[in-house]
């Protein structure tokens, strides 16, 4: 894995060298005057002898031939959430803008973060790029991948972002300059299966719930094939019909727990991770104990790194930290699922609430030869109607209030209720993770710690402090590396 970090870093170094050494784009020449063609025609003159004519000069302005359209490359992840969302938008753009045509490139998750840096290093990246808030955005900005957008935003064909969610907008600002524009926001909330709660005779979760309330309910909701609960004599943790909650190891869902326990990812300068801080260790311990001690959550090996939303949809778990972009998938794949959503719990009653945000930020490549045309397309992606269209399939929350209102207005009342906690959660966005190399250097070791905390090893109890110490050492070794 270390070699991967070094490789990617080297790619970016090469990219910067290529960018710095590349000749400046030639100044566009003044538009040449429209050519005039002198046409000589013969017209009869009665004063001339028969068969003789006097030439008449007629000036005709020639119509220039059609110009070749500019072709832009636009890159995102692969998968239905992107292709089904942006495919129709690009088709409409191409139909309406014959002078600027967009070619859509998609790459699987693992390939995207390698191939795009390789294209940057080669000096030929796509013109308009997607990245993900908190994953590669700060890294790519720091490596010079994106061009500042302020002059475009404030220019004659600018972008009015007055009704943008301020928190979401700020995720594209680095050192007081805008490099990325976030068009869609996604946040987690606590989803719960109403039928399972009804069968257990428990009240539904609401905004007053703490993580201790979640644990208490999970004890009552977890049942094995004999109908026993974890606190009952004879409960079989290897033969569970319904789990109370699931401990997905994805940091997007776990960070709100970490933060609510008082834990933090970085020190103030973001030069060291804080994983060995007692609050961080306590948070991981609480999360791991759901599996190791209380037996109310499936261990990591039960699902691996897939199947989490499907498990909730199939009724195998009663509570789930569900991202806003997954609601449409659930309601489509599991039309009979009777579920609700509420705000992420807090550590203490009335305590601070936190959520992680990710979404659809876009920027323009610093190596693009068509930056002005790229801005035209990026601005199109930012329009309220475009945001609302993309979100229509349940792919997230539009960043601008006007687009969000339009999106919500088209939902049926029941679905709109499901989205209400997510809209409110935009007020609880917390940014403790936006820094260069966050995903590859900082989050990956933490994911390994979470996986270790939720994996059952026969005859062993997890050492949460040791897991966090190992994660901290891996992250800090790279953060402090001279070749980073």
C-alpha positions in Angstrom: 0.0 0.0 0.0 2.9 2.4 0.8 4.2 1.9 -2.7 0.8 2.9 -4.0 0.9 6.2 -2.1 4.4 6.9 -3.3 3.4 6.0 -6.9 0.4 8.3 -6.8 2.5 11.1 -5.3 5.1 10.7 -8.0 2.4 10.9 -10.6 1.3 14.2 -9.2 4.8 15.5 -9.0 5.3 14.7 -12.6 2.0 16.3 -13.4 3.1 19.5 -11.7 6.4 19.5 -13.6 4.5 18.9 -16.9 2.1 21.7 -16.0 4.9 24.1 -15.1 7.0 23.4 -18.1 4.3 23.3 -20.7 4.4 26.3 -23.0 1.8 29.0 -22.4 -1.4 28.6 -24.4 -1.0 30.7 -27.6 -2.8 34.0 -27.7 -5.9 33.7 -29.8 -5.3 35.7 -33.0 -7.7 38.4 -33.9 -10.6 37.1 -35.9 -9.7 37.6 -39.6 -11.9 39.8 -41.7 -14.6 38.1 -43.7 -13.2 37.7 -47.2 -14.7 39.5 -50.1 -14.7 37.9 -53.5 -14.8 40.1 -56.6 -17.1 38.7 -59.2 -17.0 40.0 -62.8 -20.1 39.6 -64.7 -21.1 40.5 -68.3 -24.1 42.7 -68.9 -25.3 43.8 -72.3 -24.9 47.5 -73.2 -27.1 48.9 -76.0 -24.3 51.4 -76.9 -21.9 48.6 -77.7 -21.7 46.8 -81.0 -23.6 43.6 -81.2 -21.8 40.7 -79.4 -19.7 43.1 -77.2 -20.4 43.6 -73.5 -18.9 45.9 -70.8 -17.8 44.1 -67.6 -19.6 45.0 -64.4 -17.9 44.6 -61.0 -20.0 43.1 -58.2 -18.7 42.6 -54.7 -20.0 39.5 -52.9 -19.3 38.7 -49.2 -18.4 35.1 -48.8 -20.0 33.0 -46.1 -17.3 31.3 -44.0 -17.6 27.5 -43.8 -18.7 25.7 -40.6 -16.2 25.7 -37.7 -15.3 22.5 -35.9 -17.0 22.1 -32.5 -14.9 22.1 -29.4 -14.8 18.7 -27.7 -14.7 18.5 -23.9 -13.9 15.4 -21.9 -16.0 15.0 -18.7 -15.0 12.3 -16.1 -16.8 10.7 -13.2 -17.0 7.4 -11.5 -18.8 4.6 -13.3 -22.1 3.1 -12.0 -25.8 3.8 -12.4 -25.8 6.7 -9.9 -23.5 8.6 -12.2 -24.3 7.4 -15.7 -28.1 7.3 -15.3 -27.9 10.8 -13.7 -25.5 12.6 -15.9 -26.0 10.6 -19.1 -29.3 12.4 -20.1 -28.0 15.7 -19.0 -25.0 15.4 -21.3 -27.2 14.2 -24.2 -29.4 17.3 -23.8 -26.3 19.6 -23.6 -24.9 18.1 -26.8 -28.2 18.6 -28.6 -28.4 22.2 -27.4 -24.8 23.2 -27.9 -23.4 21.9 -31.2 -20.4 24.2 -30.8 -19.3 22.5 -27.6 -19.6 18.7 -27.5 -19.0 16.7 -24.3 -17.6 13.2 -24.3 -18.4 11.3 -21.1 -15.8 9.1 -19.5 -16.4 6.9 -16.5 -14.1 4.7 -14.5 -14.7 2.2 -11.6 -13.8 3.4 -8.1 -10.4 1.8 -7.9 -9.4 2.9 -11.4 -10.6 6.5 -11.1 -8.1 7.5 -8.4 -5.2 6.0 -10.3 -6.0 6.7 -14.0 -6.9 10.4 -13.5 -3.5 11.2 -11.8 -1.8 9.2 -14.6 -3.6 11.4 -17.2 -2.5 14.5 -15.3 1.1 13.3 -15.3 0.8 12.6 -19.0 -0.6 16.1 -19.6 -3.9 14.9 -21.0 -6.6 14.8 -18.3 -10.3 15.3 -18.9 -11.4 19.0 -19.0 -14.0 18.8 -16.3 -13.4 16.4 -13.4 -15.5 15.0 -10.6 -13.9 14.4 -7.2 -15.3 13.6 -3.8 -15.4 15.9 -0.9 -13.0 14.7 1.8 -11.4 12.1 -0.4 -9.3 13.6 -3.2 -10.5 17.1 -3.5 -8.0 18.8 -1.2 -5.3 16.5 -2.5 -5.9 17.3 -6.1 -6.2 21.1 -5.4 -2.9 21.0 -3.5 -1.2 19.1 -6.5 -2.4 21.8 -8.9 -4.9 19.7 -10.8 -7.7 22.3 -10.8 -7.8 25.9 -12.0 -9.2 28.6 -9.7 -12.8 29.5 -10.6 -13.3 32.9 -9.0 -12.8 34.9 -12.2 -15.5 32.7 -14.0 -17.9 32.8 -11.1 -17.7 36.6 -10.8 -17.4 37.2 -14.6 -20.0 38.3 -17.1 -21.2 34.7 -17.6 -20.9 34.0 -13.9 -22.8 31.9 -11.3 -25.2 33.2 -8.7 -24.6 31.1 -5.7 -26.4 33.3 -3.2 -28.9 30.5 -2.3 -26.3 27.7 -2.1 -26.0 25.9 1.2 -23.0 27.8 2.7 -21.5 24.7 4.3 -21.6 22.8 1.0 -20.2 25.7 -1.0 -17.3 26.1 1.4 -16.1 22.6 0.7 -14.9 23.9 -2.7 -12.9 26.8 -1.2 -9.2 26.4 -0.6 -7.1 29.4 0.7 -9.9 31.8 -0.1 -10.2 30.6 -3.7 -12.9 28.5 -5.3 -11.5 25.4 -7.0 -14.5 23.1 -6.9 -18.3 23.6 -7.0 -20.4 21.1 -5.1 -23.7 20.5 -6.9 -25.0 17.7 -4.8 -24.7 16.9 -1.1 -25.1 13.6 0.6 -25.2 13.0 4.4 -26.1 10.1 6.7 -29.1 9.6 9.0 -30.4 6.9 11.2 -32.9 4.7 9.3 -35.1 2.2 11.1 -37.4 -0.7 10.2 -40.9 0.3 11.5 -42.2 -3.3 11.3 -39.4 -4.7 13.5 -39.9 -1.9 16.0 -43.6 -2.5 16.0 -43.2 -6.2 16.6 -40.9 -5.4 19.5 -43.3 -2.8 20.9 -40.6 -0.1 20.9 -41.0 3.6 20.1 -39.4 4.8 16.9 -36.1 6.6 17.1 -36.3 10.4 17.0 -34.1 13.5 17.3 -33.7 13.0 21.1 -32.0 9.7 20.8 -28.4 9.2 22.0 -26.1 6.4 21.1 -27.0 4.7 24.4 -30.6 4.7 23.3 -29.5 3.0 20.1 -27.7 0.3 22.1 -30.7 -0.2 24.4 -33.1 -0.6 21.5 -30.7 -2.9 19.6 -30.7 -5.3 22.6 -34.4 -5.6 22.3 -34.4 -5.8 18.5 -31.7 -8.5 18.1 -33.2 -12.0 18.0 -31.8 -15.4 17.2 -33.7 -18.2 15.4 -35.2 -19.2 18.8 -36.5 -15.7 19.5 -33.9 -15.1 22.2 -32.2 -11.7 22.7 -28.5 -11.1 23.5 -29.2 -10.8 27.2 -31.2 -14.0 27.4 -29.6 -17.3 28.5 -28.9 -19.5 25.5 -28.8 -16.7 22.9 -26.9 -17.9 19.8 -24.8 -15.1 18.2 -24.0 -17.4 15.3 -27.7 -18.0 14.4 -29.2 -14.5 14.4 -32.4 -13.7 12.5 -32.5 -9.9 13.0 -29.6 -7.7 14.1 -30.4 -4.5 16.1 -28.0 -2.3 14.1 -25.1 -2.8 11.7 -21.6 -1.5 12.1 -20.6 -0.6 8.6 -16.9 0.1 8.6 -17.2 2.9 6.0 -15.8 6.1 7.7 -18.6 8.2 6.2 -21.0 6.5 8.6 -18.7 6.1 11.5 -17.2 9.6 11.7 -20.4 11.1 13.2 -20.0 8.6 16.1 -16.3 9.5 16.5 -17.0 13.2 16.6 -20.0 13.0 19.0 -17.7 11.1 21.4 -15.4 14.1 21.3 -12.9 12.4 19.0 -11.1 14.1 16.2 -9.2 13.0 13.1 -6.4 15.6 13.0 -4.6 17.9 15.3 -5.4 21.6 14.7 -2.6 22.0 12.1 -3.6 18.7 10.4 -0.1 17.5 10.6 -0.9 14.5 12.8 -3.9 12.2 13.3 -5.5 12.0 16.7 -6.4 8.3 16.7 -4.7 7.5 20.0 -6.6 10.3 21.8 -8.8 8.7 24.6 -12.0 10.0 22.9 -11.1 8.4 19.6 -10.3 5.1 21.3 -13.6 5.3 23.3 -15.6 5.8 20.2 -14.0 2.8 18.4 -14.5 0.7 21.6 -18.2 1.6 21.7 -18.6 0.7 18.0 -16.6 -2.5 18.3 -18.5 -3.6 21.5 -21.7 -3.6 19.5 -20.3 -6.7 17.9 -17.8 -8.1 20.4 -19.6 -7.6 23.7 -23.3 -6.8 23.1 -23.8 -9.0 20.0 -26.3 -6.6 18.6 -24.5 -6.0 15.3 -23.2 -8.4 12.7 -19.4 -8.8 12.6 -17.5 -7.5 9.6 -17.2 -11.0 8.1 -20.9 -11.3 8.0 -21.2 -8.8 5.1 -17.6 -7.9 4.2 -17.5 -4.6 2.4 -20.8 -5.1 0.6 -24.5 -5.8 1.1 -25.1 -3.3 3.9 -28.1 -1.5 2.3 -29.4 -4.8 1.0 -29.3 -6.3 4.5 -31.4 -3.5 5.8 -33.8 -3.8 2.8 -34.2 -7.5 3.5 -35.1 -6.9 7.1 -31.9 -8.5 8.5 -31.1 -5.4 10.5 -33.4 -3.1 12.3 -31.3 0.1 12.3 -28.9 1.4 9.7 -26.8 4.5 9.1 -28.2 5.3 5.7 -26.8 7.8 3.2 -29.3 10.2 1.6 -28.4 8.9 -1.9 -29.5 5.4 -1.0 -33.2 6.1 -0.4 -34.2 5.8 -4.0 -32.4 2.4 -4.3 -34.1 1.1 -1.2 -37.6 2.2 -2.2 -37.1 0.8 -5.7 -35.5 -2.6 -4.7 -37.6 -3.1 -1.7 -41.0 -1.5 -2.3 -42.5 -3.3 0.7 -39.9 -2.0 3.2 -41.6 0.1 5.8 -38.9 2.3 7.2 -38.4 5.8 8.6 -35.4 8.1 9.1 -34.3 10.5 11.9 -31.3 12.6 12.7 -28.0 11.0 13.7 -27.9 10.4 17.5 -25.8 12.4 19.9 -23.4 11.1 22.7 -25.3 12.8 25.5 -28.9 14.1 25.7 -28.9 17.5 24.0 -25.3 17.1 23.0 -23.7 18.2 19.8 -24.6 16.5 16.6 -22.3 15.9 13.6 -22.6 14.6 10.1 -20.1 13.8 7.3 -20.9 15.2 3.8 -19.9 13.9 0.4 -21.4 14.6 -3.0 -20.8 15.8 -6.5 -18.1 18.5 -6.7 -16.6 19.4 -10.1 -13.6 21.4 -11.2 -11.8 22.4 -14.4 -8.5 20.8 -15.2 -5.5 23.2 -15.1 -4.2 21.5 -18.2 -7.4 22.0 -20.2 -7.0 23.7 -23.6 -10.6 24.8 -23.5 -11.1 26.3 -20.1 -13.7 28.9 -21.2 -15.8 26.2 -22.8 -15.3 23.9 -19.8 -16.7 26.7 -17.6 -19.8 26.8 -19.8 -20.5 23.2 -19.2 -19.6 23.3 -15.5 -22.0 26.2 -15.1 -24.6 24.1 -16.8 -24.1 21.4 -14.2 -24.6 24.0 -11.5 -27.9 25.4 -12.7 -30.8 24.8 -10.3 -32.8 22.8 -12.9 -29.8 20.6 -13.6 -29.2 19.9 -10.0 -32.8 19.1 -9.4 -32.9 16.8 -12.5 -29.8 14.8 -11.3 -31.3 14.5 -7.7 -34.6 13.5 -9.1 -33.6 9.8 -9.1 -32.8 10.0 -5.4 -29.1 10.6 -5.9 -28.7 13.3 -3.2 -29.6 16.7 -2.1 -29.2 19.7 -4.5 -26.7 22.2 -3.2 -28.8 25.3 -4.0 -31.9 26.0 -2.0 -34.0 26.7 -5.1 -33.0 23.3 -6.6 -33.6 21.6 -3.3 -37.1 23.0 -3.0 -37.9 22.0 -6.6 -36.6 18.5 -5.9 -38.6 18.1 -2.6 -41.8 19.5 -4.2 -41.9 16.7 -6.7 -41.7 14.0 -4.0 -44.8 12.3 -2.6 -45.5 13.2 1.0 -44.2 9.9 2.4 -40.9 10.1 0.5 -40.5 13.8 1.4 -40.8 12.8 5.1 -37.9 10.4 4.6 -35.7 13.2 3.3 -36.6 15.7 6.0 -33.9 14.6 8.5 -31.3 14.8 5.7 -32.2 18.3 4.8 -32.0 19.3 8.5 -28.7 17.5 8.8 -27.1 20.0 6.4 -26.9 22.2 9.5 -24.7 19.7 11.3 -22.0 19.2 8.7 -18.6 19.0 10.3 -15.4 19.4 8.5 -12.5 17.7 10.3 -11.2 15.8 7.4 -10.6 18.0 4.4 -6.8 17.9 3.9 -4.4 16.6 1.3 -4.0 12.8 1.2 -7.0 12.3 3.6 -8.4 9.3 1.9 -5.3 7.2 0.9 -3.2 8.2 3.9 -5.5 8.9 6.8 -8.8 7.1 6.1 -7.5 3.8 4.9 -5.6 2.9 8.1 -8.7 3.9 10.1 -10.9 1.6 8.0 -8.5 -1.2 8.9 -8.9 -0.4 12.6 -12.7 -0.4 12.2 -12.6 -3.7 10.4 -10.4 -5.1 13.1 -12.7 -3.9 15.8 -15.7 -5.5 14.2 -14.1 -8.8 13.2 -14.6 -11.7 15.6 -11.4 -13.7 16.2 -12.1 -16.9 18.2 -10.5 -16.8 21.6 -9.4 -13.2 21.3 -10.7 -9.8 22.4 -9.9 -6.8 20.3 -7.4 -4.3 21.7 -9.0 -1.0 20.6 -6.1 1.1 21.7 -3.7 -1.1 19.8 -5.8 -0.9 16.7 -5.8 2.8 16.9 -2.1 3.0 17.6 -1.3 1.0 14.5 -3.6 3.2 12.4 -2.0 6.3 13.8 1.5 5.1 13.1 0.6 4.2 9.5 -1.0 7.6 8.8 1.6 9.7 10.6 4.5 7.9 9.0 3.3 9.0 5.6 2.1 12.5 6.7 5.6 13.2 8.0 7.4 11.6 5.1 9.8 13.9 3.3 8.8 12.5 -0.1 5.0 13.1 0.5 
